[in-house]
Amino acid sequence: MSKPRQRMGLHRTVLHEGLRDDLPRYLNQNLLLQLWPVLHALVGRTVRTVWEDTFPQPASRTRAAA
């Protein structure tokens, strides 16, 4: 996906609706870390909490960007 908005939408959809096998297939770790400061505001509280508790690196990037 060449357009940033499409990449953001895909990551948001996979975070919300993806199955376990979808996560490594559709999410790019580096891109997810890059997008997280915006994505964390677009995903629901439950998704945000689960991801930030499981993967502290995105949460630390969000705090650093604030």
All heavy atoms as TSV, in Angstrom:
chain	resi	resn	atom	element	x	y	z
A	1	MET	N	N	0.842	-1.173	0.000
A	1	MET	CA	C	0.000	0.000	0.000
A	1	MET	C	C	0.888	1.238	0.000
A	1	MET	O	O	1.686	1.423	0.904
A	1	MET	CB	C	-0.896	0.003	1.216
A	1	MET	CG	C	-1.890	-1.092	1.222
A	1	MET	SD	S	-3.044	-0.838	2.565
A	1	MET	CE	C	-4.138	-2.145	2.177
A	2	SER	N	N	0.692	2.036	-0.975
A	2	SER	CA	C	1.564	3.187	-1.135
A	2	SER	C	C	1.057	4.435	-0.419
A	2	SER	O	O	1.831	5.344	-0.161
A	2	SER	CB	C	1.749	3.494	-2.619
A	2	SER	OG	O	0.499	3.790	-3.218
A	3	LYS	N	N	-0.220	4.475	-0.092
A	3	LYS	CA	C	-0.775	5.675	0.532
A	3	LYS	C	C	-0.807	5.531	2.053
A	3	LYS	O	O	-1.284	4.518	2.576
A	3	LYS	CB	C	-2.177	5.936	0.004
A	3	LYS	CG	C	-2.190	6.243	-1.477
A	3	LYS	CD	C	-3.574	6.536	-1.953
A	3	LYS	CE	C	-3.538	6.831	-3.449
A	3	LYS	NZ	N	-4.878	7.085	-3.964
A	4	PRO	N	N	-0.298	6.543	2.765
A	4	PRO	CA	C	-0.265	6.459	4.229
A	4	PRO	C	C	-1.643	6.196	4.854
A	4	PRO	O	O	-1.752	5.440	5.812
A	4	PRO	CB	C	0.275	7.821	4.655
A	4	PRO	CG	C	1.047	8.316	3.474
A	4	PRO	CD	C	0.340	7.754	2.270
A	5	ARG	N	N	-2.673	6.805	4.307
A	5	ARG	CA	C	-4.014	6.629	4.870
A	5	ARG	C	C	-4.478	5.171	4.738
A	5	ARG	O	O	-5.128	4.634	5.632
A	5	ARG	CB	C	-4.981	7.567	4.172
A	5	ARG	CG	C	-6.309	7.643	4.827
A	5	ARG	CD	C	-7.169	8.688	4.139
A	5	ARG	NE	N	-8.352	8.897	4.919
A	5	ARG	CZ	C	-8.905	10.047	5.127
A	5	ARG	NH1	N	-8.391	11.133	4.597
A	5	ARG	NH2	N	-9.988	10.152	5.850
A	6	GLN	N	N	-4.127	4.521	3.628
A	6	GLN	CA	C	-4.473	3.110	3.432
A	6	GLN	C	C	-3.728	2.233	4.431
A	6	GLN	O	O	-4.304	1.296	4.998
A	6	GLN	CB	C	-4.140	2.663	2.012
A	6	GLN	CG	C	-5.048	3.223	0.958
A	6	GLN	CD	C	-4.619	2.812	-0.437
A	6	GLN	OE1	O	-3.427	2.669	-0.713
A	6	GLN	NE2	N	-5.584	2.632	-1.316
A	7	ARG	N	N	-2.446	2.526	4.627
A	7	ARG	CA	C	-1.655	1.740	5.587
A	7	ARG	C	C	-2.221	1.896	6.988
A	7	ARG	O	O	-2.339	0.919	7.733
A	7	ARG	CB	C	-0.190	2.160	5.542
A	7	ARG	CG	C	0.511	1.764	4.257
A	7	ARG	CD	C	2.009	1.975	4.336
A	7	ARG	NE	N	2.383	3.353	4.603
A	7	ARG	CZ	C	2.718	4.237	3.667
A	7	ARG	NH1	N	2.730	3.887	2.401
A	7	ARG	NH2	N	3.072	5.456	3.995
A	8	MET	N	N	-2.584	3.126	7.346
A	8	MET	CA	C	-3.156	3.385	8.668
A	8	MET	C	C	-4.462	2.603	8.823
A	8	MET	O	O	-4.705	1.969	9.850
A	8	MET	CB	C	-3.409	4.887	8.842
A	8	MET	CG	C	-3.935	5.273	10.192
A	8	MET	SD	S	-2.677	5.353	11.466
A	8	MET	CE	C	-1.736	6.749	10.910
A	9	GLY	N	N	-5.293	2.645	7.798
A	9	GLY	CA	C	-6.576	1.946	7.847
A	9	GLY	C	C	-6.406	0.438	7.974
A	9	GLY	O	O	-7.125	-0.214	8.741
A	10	LEU	N	N	-5.463	-0.121	7.225
A	10	LEU	CA	C	-5.211	-1.560	7.311
A	10	LEU	C	C	-4.757	-1.939	8.717
A	10	LEU	O	O	-5.278	-2.890	9.308
A	10	LEU	CB	C	-4.160	-2.001	6.290
A	10	LEU	CG	C	-3.707	-3.458	6.448
A	10	LEU	CD1	C	-4.826	-4.412	6.059
A	10	LEU	CD2	C	-2.464	-3.722	5.652
A	11	HIS	N	N	-3.802	-1.206	9.261
A	11	HIS	CA	C	-3.310	-1.517	10.599
A	11	HIS	C	C	-4.432	-1.399	11.630
A	11	HIS	O	O	-4.571	-2.246	12.504
A	11	HIS	CB	C	-2.126	-0.618	10.964
A	11	HIS	CG	C	-0.833	-1.108	10.410
A	11	HIS	ND1	N	-0.520	-1.047	9.078
A	11	HIS	CD2	C	0.229	-1.689	11.013
A	11	HIS	CE1	C	0.672	-1.565	8.879
A	11	HIS	NE2	N	1.155	-1.966	10.038
A	12	ARG	N	N	-5.238	-0.376	11.520
A	12	ARG	CA	C	-6.352	-0.194	12.469
A	12	ARG	C	C	-7.341	-1.355	12.362
A	12	ARG	O	O	-7.772	-1.907	13.377
A	12	ARG	CB	C	-7.060	1.125	12.184
A	12	ARG	CG	C	-8.180	1.406	13.146
A	12	ARG	CD	C	-8.739	2.807	12.906
A	12	ARG	NE	N	-9.805	3.062	13.847
A	12	ARG	CZ	C	-11.092	3.114	13.490
A	12	ARG	NH1	N	-11.445	2.978	12.235
A	12	ARG	NH2	N	-12.011	3.344	14.403
A	13	THR	N	N	-7.679	-1.742	11.150
A	13	THR	CA	C	-8.622	-2.841	10.953
A	13	THR	C	C	-8.067	-4.144	11.504
A	13	THR	O	O	-8.770	-4.887	12.198
A	13	THR	CB	C	-8.953	-3.001	9.452
A	13	THR	OG1	O	-9.569	-1.793	8.995
A	13	THR	CG2	C	-9.887	-4.173	9.214
A	14	VAL	N	N	-6.809	-4.432	11.225
A	14	VAL	CA	C	-6.208	-5.681	11.707
A	14	VAL	C	C	-6.131	-5.675	13.231
A	14	VAL	O	O	-6.407	-6.693	13.873
A	14	VAL	CB	C	-4.822	-5.925	11.065
A	14	VAL	CG1	C	-4.121	-7.120	11.692
A	14	VAL	CG2	C	-4.966	-6.132	9.563
A	15	LEU	N	N	-5.788	-4.553	13.826
A	15	LEU	CA	C	-5.736	-4.478	15.285
A	15	LEU	C	C	-7.106	-4.733	15.904
A	15	LEU	O	O	-7.220	-5.394	16.935
A	15	LEU	CB	C	-5.215	-3.113	15.734
A	15	LEU	CG	C	-3.735	-2.853	15.490
A	15	LEU	CD1	C	-3.399	-1.397	15.804
A	15	LEU	CD2	C	-2.866	-3.789	16.298
A	16	HIS	N	N	-8.143	-4.228	15.289
A	16	HIS	CA	C	-9.498	-4.389	15.819
A	16	HIS	C	C	-10.115	-5.739	15.504
A	16	HIS	O	O	-10.789	-6.320	16.354
A	16	HIS	CB	C	-10.422	-3.294	15.268
A	16	HIS	CG	C	-10.428	-2.054	16.081
A	16	HIS	ND1	N	-11.152	-1.920	17.232
A	16	HIS	CD2	C	-9.783	-0.880	15.910
A	16	HIS	CE1	C	-10.956	-0.721	17.740
A	16	HIS	NE2	N	-10.129	-0.069	16.954
A	17	GLU	N	N	-9.922	-6.213	14.292
A	17	GLU	CA	C	-10.685	-7.363	13.833
A	17	GLU	C	C	-9.851	-8.569	13.446
A	17	GLU	O	O	-10.404	-9.628	13.167
A	17	GLU	CB	C	-11.538	-6.944	12.630
A	17	GLU	CG	C	-12.487	-5.818	12.980
A	17	GLU	CD	C	-13.275	-5.324	11.792
A	17	GLU	OE1	O	-13.458	-6.103	10.825
A	17	GLU	OE2	O	-13.713	-4.168	11.820
A	18	GLY	N	N	-8.544	-8.408	13.408
A	18	GLY	CA	C	-7.691	-9.494	12.944
A	18	GLY	C	C	-7.639	-10.669	13.896
A	18	GLY	O	O	-7.770	-10.522	15.112
A	19	LEU	N	N	-7.439	-11.826	13.316
A	19	LEU	CA	C	-7.220	-13.035	14.088
A	19	LEU	C	C	-5.728	-13.168	14.365
A	19	LEU	O	O	-4.905	-12.456	13.788
A	19	LEU	CB	C	-7.723	-14.254	13.303
A	19	LEU	CG	C	-9.203	-14.207	12.913
A	19	LEU	CD1	C	-9.546	-15.391	12.011
A	19	LEU	CD2	C	-10.092	-14.173	14.141
A	20	ARG	N	N	-5.371	-14.076	15.217
A	20	ARG	CA	C	-3.966	-14.234	15.610
A	20	ARG	C	C	-3.052	-14.394	14.390
A	20	ARG	O	O	-1.994	-13.780	14.315
A	20	ARG	CB	C	-3.826	-15.429	16.540
A	20	ARG	CG	C	-2.385	-15.741	16.871
A	20	ARG	CD	C	-2.277	-16.809	17.872
A	20	ARG	NE	N	-2.060	-16.099	19.125
A	20	ARG	CZ	C	-1.788	-16.659	20.258
A	20	ARG	NH1	N	-1.725	-17.948	20.357
A	20	ARG	NH2	N	-1.588	-15.945	21.331
A	21	ASP	N	N	-3.459	-15.212	13.423
A	21	ASP	CA	C	-2.631	-15.429	12.230
A	21	ASP	C	C	-2.556	-14.194	11.337
A	21	ASP	O	O	-1.639	-14.066	10.533
A	21	ASP	CB	C	-3.161	-16.608	11.407
A	21	ASP	CG	C	-2.951	-17.942	12.106
A	21	ASP	OD1	O	-2.131	-18.002	13.047
A	21	ASP	OD2	O	-3.601	-18.919	11.711
A	22	ASP	N	N	-3.521	-13.298	11.459
A	22	ASP	CA	C	-3.522	-12.083	10.640
A	22	ASP	C	C	-2.460	-11.085	11.098
A	22	ASP	O	O	-1.953	-10.310	10.287
A	22	ASP	CB	C	-4.884	-11.380	10.696
A	22	ASP	CG	C	-5.987	-12.198	10.062
A	22	ASP	OD1	O	-5.688	-13.019	9.167
A	22	ASP	OD2	O	-7.154	-12.013	10.467
A	23	LEU	N	N	-2.144	-11.084	12.362
A	23	LEU	CA	C	-1.235	-10.068	12.896
A	23	LEU	C	C	0.131	-10.093	12.217
A	23	LEU	O	O	0.563	-9.080	11.678
A	23	LEU	CB	C	-1.118	-10.206	14.414
A	23	LEU	CG	C	-2.441	-10.059	15.182
A	23	LEU	CD1	C	-2.204	-10.260	16.669
A	23	LEU	CD2	C	-3.099	-8.742	14.910
A	24	PRO	N	N	0.836	-11.239	12.199
A	24	PRO	CA	C	2.144	-11.220	11.518
A	24	PRO	C	C	2.021	-11.124	9.998
A	24	PRO	O	O	2.935	-10.657	9.326
A	24	PRO	CB	C	2.791	-12.539	11.935
A	24	PRO	CG	C	1.665	-13.424	12.317
A	24	PRO	CD	C	0.586	-12.511	12.856
A	25	ARG	N	N	0.892	-11.550	9.469
A	25	ARG	CA	C	0.708	-11.530	8.017
A	25	ARG	C	C	0.504	-10.108	7.494
A	25	ARG	O	O	1.012	-9.747	6.441
A	25	ARG	CB	C	-0.489	-12.385	7.626
A	25	ARG	CG	C	-0.733	-12.440	6.121
A	25	ARG	CD	C	-1.882	-13.341	5.757
A	25	ARG	NE	N	-1.597	-14.695	6.231
A	25	ARG	CZ	C	-2.527	-15.508	6.741
A	25	ARG	NH1	N	-3.775	-15.125	6.819
A	25	ARG	NH2	N	-2.205	-16.706	7.159
A	26	TYR	N	N	-0.238	-9.284	8.223
A	26	TYR	CA	C	-0.622	-7.973	7.710
A	26	TYR	C	C	0.046	-6.787	8.395
A	26	TYR	O	O	0.040	-5.685	7.858
A	26	TYR	CB	C	-2.139	-7.797	7.787
A	26	TYR	CG	C	-2.876	-8.767	6.913
A	26	TYR	CD1	C	-3.603	-9.809	7.463
A	26	TYR	CD2	C	-2.825	-8.663	5.531
A	26	TYR	CE1	C	-4.279	-10.714	6.662
A	26	TYR	CE2	C	-3.490	-9.566	4.717
A	26	TYR	CZ	C	-4.223	-10.581	5.299
A	26	TYR	OH	O	-4.877	-11.478	4.499
A	27	LEU	N	N	0.564	-6.994	9.596
A	27	LEU	CA	C	1.175	-5.872	10.309
A	27	LEU	C	C	2.684	-5.874	10.117
A	27	LEU	O	O	3.323	-6.911	10.181
A	27	LEU	CB	C	0.852	-5.939	11.805
A	27	LEU	CG	C	-0.620	-5.854	12.178
A	27	LEU	CD1	C	-0.774	-5.906	13.694
A	27	LEU	CD2	C	-1.288	-4.620	11.607
A	28	ASN	N	N	3.217	-4.699	9.914
A	28	ASN	CA	C	4.656	-4.515	9.794
A	28	ASN	C	C	5.131	-3.845	11.082
A	28	ASN	O	O	4.646	-2.760	11.430
A	28	ASN	CB	C	4.954	-3.638	8.571
A	28	ASN	CG	C	6.407	-3.291	8.457
A	28	ASN	OD1	O	6.914	-2.460	9.202
A	28	ASN	ND2	N	7.079	-3.909	7.517
A	29	GLN	N	N	6.044	-4.489	11.781
A	29	GLN	CA	C	6.468	-3.989	13.092
A	29	GLN	C	C	6.992	-2.557	13.023
A	29	GLN	O	O	6.588	-1.710	13.822
A	29	GLN	CB	C	7.539	-4.894	13.690
A	29	GLN	CG	C	8.036	-4.410	15.029
A	29	GLN	CD	C	9.146	-5.283	15.588
A	29	GLN	OE1	O	9.539	-6.273	14.986
A	29	GLN	NE2	N	9.654	-4.919	16.735
A	30	ASN	N	N	7.890	-2.284	12.095
A	30	ASN	CA	C	8.465	-0.940	12.008
A	30	ASN	C	C	7.401	0.100	11.660
A	30	ASN	O	O	7.388	1.197	12.216
A	30	ASN	CB	C	9.598	-0.897	10.993
A	30	ASN	CG	C	10.794	-1.699	11.453
A	30	ASN	OD1	O	11.061	-1.814	12.641
A	30	ASN	ND2	N	11.500	-2.278	10.514
A	31	LEU	N	N	6.521	-0.263	10.754
A	31	LEU	CA	C	5.458	0.668	10.375
A	31	LEU	C	C	4.477	0.867	11.526
A	31	LEU	O	O	4.031	1.979	11.790
A	31	LEU	CB	C	4.736	0.163	9.127
A	31	LEU	CG	C	3.707	1.102	8.528
A	31	LEU	CD1	C	4.296	2.472	8.215
A	31	LEU	CD2	C	3.114	0.482	7.267
A	32	LEU	N	N	4.165	-0.208	12.234
A	32	LEU	CA	C	3.273	-0.097	13.385
A	32	LEU	C	C	3.862	0.845	14.431
A	32	LEU	O	O	3.168	1.703	14.976
A	32	LEU	CB	C	3.002	-1.473	14.000
A	32	LEU	CG	C	2.084	-1.497	15.218
A	32	LEU	CD1	C	0.701	-0.965	14.882
A	32	LEU	CD2	C	1.981	-2.908	15.766
A	33	LEU	N	N	5.143	0.713	14.696
A	33	LEU	CA	C	5.798	1.613	15.656
A	33	LEU	C	C	5.761	3.062	15.166
A	33	LEU	O	O	5.541	3.988	15.946
A	33	LEU	CB	C	7.241	1.178	15.897
A	33	LEU	CG	C	7.415	-0.107	16.678
A	33	LEU	CD1	C	8.875	-0.527	16.683
A	33	LEU	CD2	C	6.880	0.033	18.086
A	34	GLN	N	N	5.950	3.236	13.887
A	34	GLN	CA	C	5.920	4.578	13.313
A	34	GLN	C	C	4.513	5.179	13.372
A	34	GLN	O	O	4.350	6.365	13.660
A	34	GLN	CB	C	6.380	4.501	11.860
A	34	GLN	CG	C	6.372	5.815	11.129
A	34	GLN	CD	C	6.766	5.632	9.654
A	34	GLN	OE1	O	7.215	4.571	9.241
A	34	GLN	NE2	N	6.579	6.659	8.886
A	35	LEU	N	N	3.501	4.358	13.126
A	35	LEU	CA	C	2.120	4.839	13.096
A	35	LEU	C	C	1.478	4.940	14.477
A	35	LEU	O	O	0.460	5.604	14.640
A	35	LEU	CB	C	1.264	3.907	12.229
A	35	LEU	CG	C	1.601	3.805	10.752
A	35	LEU	CD1	C	0.740	2.733	10.092
A	35	LEU	CD2	C	1.428	5.143	10.063
A	36	TRP	N	N	2.054	4.265	15.473
A	36	TRP	CA	C	1.389	4.142	16.765
A	36	TRP	C	C	1.017	5.481	17.408
A	36	TRP	O	O	-0.060	5.591	17.996
A	36	TRP	CB	C	2.200	3.290	17.736
A	36	TRP	CG	C	1.382	2.963	18.944
A	36	TRP	CD1	C	1.518	3.480	20.198
A	36	TRP	CD2	C	0.260	2.088	18.999
A	36	TRP	NE1	N	0.565	2.972	21.035
A	36	TRP	CE2	C	-0.229	2.107	20.313
A	36	TRP	CE3	C	-0.383	1.283	18.060
A	36	TRP	CZ2	C	-1.330	1.352	20.717
A	36	TRP	CZ3	C	-1.479	0.533	18.459
A	36	TRP	CH2	C	-1.935	0.575	19.773
A	37	PRO	N	N	1.831	6.518	17.327
A	37	PRO	CA	C	1.408	7.781	17.954
A	37	PRO	C	C	0.068	8.292	17.427
A	37	PRO	O	O	-0.684	8.935	18.170
A	37	PRO	CB	C	2.547	8.746	17.613
A	37	PRO	CG	C	3.740	7.864	17.501
A	37	PRO	CD	C	3.209	6.600	16.841
A	38	VAL	N	N	-0.280	7.982	16.206
A	38	VAL	CA	C	-1.589	8.357	15.668
A	38	VAL	C	C	-2.587	7.227	15.892
A	38	VAL	O	O	-3.730	7.468	16.313
A	38	VAL	CB	C	-1.490	8.688	14.158
A	38	VAL	CG1	C	-2.860	8.947	13.567
A	38	VAL	CG2	C	-0.572	9.880	13.937
A	39	LEU	N	N	-2.167	5.993	15.634
A	39	LEU	CA	C	-3.065	4.850	15.766
A	39	LEU	C	C	-3.634	4.715	17.172
A	39	LEU	O	O	-4.793	4.342	17.331
A	39	LEU	CB	C	-2.330	3.557	15.422
A	39	LEU	CG	C	-2.403	3.063	14.000
A	39	LEU	CD1	C	-1.511	1.839	13.822
A	39	LEU	CD2	C	-3.806	2.758	13.580
A	40	HIS	N	N	-2.841	5.005	18.178
A	40	HIS	CA	C	-3.334	4.800	19.543
A	40	HIS	C	C	-4.565	5.649	19.831
A	40	HIS	O	O	-5.397	5.287	20.652
A	40	HIS	CB	C	-2.226	5.038	20.588
A	40	HIS	CG	C	-2.109	6.442	21.068
A	40	HIS	ND1	N	-1.450	7.398	20.341
A	40	HIS	CD2	C	-2.593	7.047	22.170
A	40	HIS	CE1	C	-1.516	8.549	21.000
A	40	HIS	NE2	N	-2.207	8.351	22.103
A	41	ALA	N	N	-4.707	6.764	19.120
A	41	ALA	CA	C	-5.891	7.607	19.298
A	41	ALA	C	C	-7.071	7.104	18.471
A	41	ALA	O	O	-8.217	7.476	18.742
A	41	ALA	CB	C	-5.565	9.048	18.908
A	42	LEU	N	N	-6.822	6.262	17.490
A	42	LEU	CA	C	-7.875	5.788	16.599
A	42	LEU	C	C	-8.458	4.451	17.018
A	42	LEU	O	O	-9.552	4.101	16.601
A	42	LEU	CB	C	-7.336	5.665	15.166
A	42	LEU	CG	C	-6.819	6.951	14.524
A	42	LEU	CD1	C	-6.230	6.655	13.152
A	42	LEU	CD2	C	-7.928	7.987	14.425
A	43	VAL	N	N	-7.720	3.698	17.813
A	43	VAL	CA	C	-8.222	2.395	18.255
A	43	VAL	C	C	-8.937	2.572	19.586
A	43	VAL	O	O	-8.704	3.530	20.322
A	43	VAL	CB	C	-7.086	1.350	18.371
A	43	VAL	CG1	C	-6.449	1.102	17.026
A	43	VAL	CG2	C	-6.041	1.751	19.382
A	44	GLY	N	N	-9.787	1.650	19.899
A	44	GLY	CA	C	-10.522	1.700	21.162
A	44	GLY	C	C	-9.622	1.479	22.361
A	44	GLY	O	O	-8.496	0.992	22.244
A	45	ARG	N	N	-10.129	1.827	23.498
A	45	ARG	CA	C	-9.361	1.719	24.742
A	45	ARG	C	C	-8.886	0.291	25.002
A	45	ARG	O	O	-7.749	0.076	25.410
A	45	ARG	CB	C	-10.195	2.211	25.928
A	45	ARG	CG	C	-9.445	2.136	27.246
A	45	ARG	CD	C	-10.275	2.597	28.388
A	45	ARG	NE	N	-10.685	3.977	28.107
A	45	ARG	CZ	C	-11.379	4.724	28.937
A	45	ARG	NH1	N	-11.748	4.241	30.099
A	45	ARG	NH2	N	-11.708	5.949	28.629
A	46	THR	N	N	-9.756	-0.693	24.751
A	46	THR	CA	C	-9.378	-2.081	25.003
A	46	THR	C	C	-8.216	-2.502	24.121
A	46	THR	O	O	-7.240	-3.088	24.599
A	46	THR	CB	C	-10.577	-3.015	24.776
A	46	THR	OG1	O	-11.639	-2.613	25.639
A	46	THR	CG2	C	-10.216	-4.461	25.049
A	47	VAL	N	N	-8.295	-2.203	22.830
A	47	VAL	CA	C	-7.214	-2.557	21.905
A	47	VAL	C	C	-5.939	-1.840	22.307
A	47	VAL	O	O	-4.863	-2.438	22.369
A	47	VAL	CB	C	-7.594	-2.205	20.445
A	47	VAL	CG1	C	-6.414	-2.364	19.513
A	47	VAL	CG2	C	-8.755	-3.062	19.984
A	48	ARG	N	N	-6.043	-0.560	22.610
A	48	ARG	CA	C	-4.865	0.230	22.998
A	48	ARG	C	C	-4.223	-0.343	24.257
A	48	ARG	O	O	-3.004	-0.527	24.320
A	48	ARG	CB	C	-5.279	1.687	23.215
A	48	ARG	CG	C	-4.126	2.593	23.552
A	48	ARG	CD	C	-4.547	4.053	23.631
A	48	ARG	NE	N	-5.727	4.291	24.443
A	48	ARG	CZ	C	-6.905	4.706	23.966
A	48	ARG	NH1	N	-7.079	4.906	22.687
A	48	ARG	NH2	N	-7.913	4.918	24.787
A	49	THR	N	N	-5.018	-0.665	25.248
A	49	THR	CA	C	-4.491	-1.197	26.510
A	49	THR	C	C	-3.805	-2.537	26.295
A	49	THR	O	O	-2.699	-2.764	26.798
A	49	THR	CB	C	-5.617	-1.328	27.540
A	49	THR	OG1	O	-6.188	-0.041	27.769
A	49	THR	CG2	C	-5.111	-1.904	28.852
A	50	VAL	N	N	-4.445	-3.426	25.549
A	50	VAL	CA	C	-3.854	-4.750	25.301
A	50	VAL	C	C	-2.521	-4.599	24.578
A	50	VAL	O	O	-1.520	-5.206	24.966
A	50	VAL	CB	C	-4.816	-5.642	24.496
A	50	VAL	CG1	C	-4.102	-6.882	23.962
A	50	VAL	CG2	C	-6.006	-6.037	25.348
A	51	TRP	N	N	-2.480	-3.780	23.530
A	51	TRP	CA	C	-1.246	-3.628	22.762
A	51	TRP	C	C	-0.156	-2.960	23.586
A	51	TRP	O	O	1.000	-3.355	23.540
A	51	TRP	CB	C	-1.504	-2.864	21.467
A	51	TRP	CG	C	-1.988	-3.799	20.410
A	51	TRP	CD1	C	-3.287	-4.123	20.141
A	51	TRP	CD2	C	-1.195	-4.591	19.547
A	51	TRP	NE1	N	-3.340	-5.060	19.147
A	51	TRP	CE2	C	-2.066	-5.362	18.762
A	51	TRP	CE3	C	0.169	-4.724	19.355
A	51	TRP	CZ2	C	-1.614	-6.250	17.796
A	51	TRP	CZ3	C	0.617	-5.603	18.388
A	51	TRP	CH2	C	-0.275	-6.351	17.625
A	52	GLU	N	N	-0.499	-1.923	24.328
A	52	GLU	CA	C	0.534	-1.219	25.099
A	52	GLU	C	C	1.014	-2.026	26.290
A	52	GLU	O	O	2.161	-1.908	26.684
A	52	GLU	CB	C	0.032	0.162	25.500
A	52	GLU	CG	C	-0.075	1.086	24.296
A	52	GLU	CD	C	-0.511	2.492	24.618
A	52	GLU	OE1	O	-0.983	2.751	25.746
A	52	GLU	OE2	O	-0.385	3.347	23.724
A	53	ASP	N	N	0.146	-2.867	26.865
A	53	ASP	CA	C	0.583	-3.742	27.955
A	53	ASP	C	C	1.456	-4.882	27.426
A	53	ASP	O	O	2.394	-5.308	28.081
A	53	ASP	CB	C	-0.617	-4.333	28.693
A	53	ASP	CG	C	-1.314	-3.313	29.580
A	53	ASP	OD1	O	-0.782	-2.190	29.747
A	53	ASP	OD2	O	-2.409	-3.627	30.078
A	54	THR	N	N	1.122	-5.370	26.241
A	54	THR	CA	C	1.864	-6.486	25.651
A	54	THR	C	C	3.168	-6.035	25.024
A	54	THR	O	O	4.188	-6.711	25.116
A	54	THR	CB	C	0.995	-7.201	24.597
A	54	THR	OG1	O	-0.240	-7.596	25.215
A	54	THR	CG2	C	1.696	-8.424	24.045
A	55	PHE	N	N	3.122	-4.878	24.368
A	55	PHE	CA	C	4.284	-4.347	23.657
A	55	PHE	C	C	4.587	-2.951	24.173
A	55	PHE	O	O	4.041	-1.968	23.662
A	55	PHE	CB	C	4.028	-4.306	22.145
A	55	PHE	CG	C	3.639	-5.632	21.578
A	55	PHE	CD1	C	2.326	-5.908	21.271
A	55	PHE	CD2	C	4.595	-6.617	21.382
A	55	PHE	CE1	C	1.964	-7.140	20.749
A	55	PHE	CE2	C	4.238	-7.858	20.868
A	55	PHE	CZ	C	2.920	-8.119	20.554
A	56	PRO	N	N	5.417	-2.817	25.180
A	56	PRO	CA	C	5.666	-1.503	25.780
A	56	PRO	C	C	6.357	-0.512	24.844
A	56	PRO	O	O	6.253	0.687	25.043
A	56	PRO	CB	C	6.525	-1.810	26.998
A	56	PRO	CG	C	7.016	-3.197	26.828
A	56	PRO	CD	C	6.122	-3.886	25.847
A	57	GLN	N	N	7.037	-0.993	23.815
A	57	GLN	CA	C	7.741	-0.076	22.923
A	57	GLN	C	C	6.795	0.928	22.251
A	57	GLN	O	O	7.096	2.115	22.229
A	57	GLN	CB	C	8.536	-0.849	21.878
A	57	GLN	CG	C	9.456	0.031	21.068
A	57	GLN	CD	C	10.320	-0.766	20.109
A	57	GLN	OE1	O	10.146	-1.964	19.952
A	57	GLN	NE2	N	11.244	-0.102	19.473
A	58	PRO	N	N	5.631	0.503	21.702
A	58	PRO	CA	C	4.733	1.515	21.141
A	58	PRO	C	C	4.267	2.543	22.165
A	58	PRO	O	O	4.182	3.723	21.865
A	58	PRO	CB	C	3.550	0.703	20.618
A	58	PRO	CG	C	4.089	-0.656	20.380
A	58	PRO	CD	C	5.165	-0.835	21.434
A	59	ALA	N	N	4.001	2.101	23.369
A	59	ALA	CA	C	3.548	3.029	24.410
A	59	ALA	C	C	4.632	4.053	24.729
A	59	ALA	O	O	4.345	5.241	24.893
A	59	ALA	CB	C	3.167	2.261	25.666
A	60	SER	N	N	5.879	3.631	24.795
A	60	SER	CA	C	6.953	4.569	25.100
A	60	SER	C	C	7.143	5.574	23.965
A	60	SER	O	O	7.456	6.724	24.186
A	60	SER	CB	C	8.255	3.834	25.399
A	60	SER	OG	O	8.736	3.162	24.259
A	61	ARG	N	N	6.915	5.143	22.713
A	61	ARG	CA	C	6.999	6.056	21.568
A	61	ARG	C	C	5.883	7.088	21.639
A	61	ARG	O	O	6.084	8.247	21.304
A	61	ARG	CB	C	6.935	5.293	20.257
A	61	ARG	CG	C	8.173	4.497	19.953
A	61	ARG	CD	C	8.046	3.778	18.635
A	61	ARG	NE	N	7.908	4.721	17.536
A	61	ARG	CZ	C	8.899	5.118	16.766
A	61	ARG	NH1	N	10.119	4.646	16.976
A	61	ARG	NH2	N	8.697	5.953	15.775
A	62	THR	N	N	4.714	6.674	22.073
A	62	THR	CA	C	3.584	7.584	22.180
A	62	THR	C	C	3.867	8.642	23.242
A	62	THR	O	O	3.644	9.826	23.029
A	62	THR	CB	C	2.293	6.804	22.546
A	62	THR	OG1	O	2.064	5.844	21.529
A	62	THR	CG2	C	1.111	7.748	22.644
A	63	ARG	N	N	4.385	8.213	24.371
A	63	ARG	CA	C	4.701	9.182	25.434
A	63	ARG	C	C	5.803	10.136	24.992
A	63	ARG	O	O	5.775	11.318	25.299
A	63	ARG	CB	C	5.100	8.433	26.708
A	63	ARG	CG	C	3.918	7.828	27.419
A	63	ARG	CD	C	4.307	7.295	28.788
A	63	ARG	NE	N	5.247	6.189	28.695
A	63	ARG	CZ	C	4.904	4.921	28.580
A	63	ARG	NH1	N	3.644	4.575	28.488
A	63	ARG	NH2	N	5.832	3.972	28.525
A	64	ALA	N	N	6.775	9.641	24.244
A	64	ALA	CA	C	7.871	10.488	23.767
A	64	ALA	C	C	7.394	11.501	22.748
A	64	ALA	O	O	7.911	12.618	22.667
A	64	ALA	CB	C	8.980	9.630	23.160
A	65	ALA	N	N	6.372	11.145	21.962
A	65	ALA	CA	C	5.848	12.053	20.939
A	65	ALA	C	C	4.964	13.126	21.531
A	65	ALA	O	O	4.742	14.157	20.929
A	65	ALA	CB	C	5.067	11.261	19.884
A	66	ALA	N	N	4.455	12.893	22.727
A	66	ALA	CA	C	3.514	13.852	23.355
A	66	ALA	C	C	4.229	15.070	23.898
A	66	ALA	O	O	5.367	15.161	24.080
A	66	ALA	CB	C	2.749	13.160	24.463
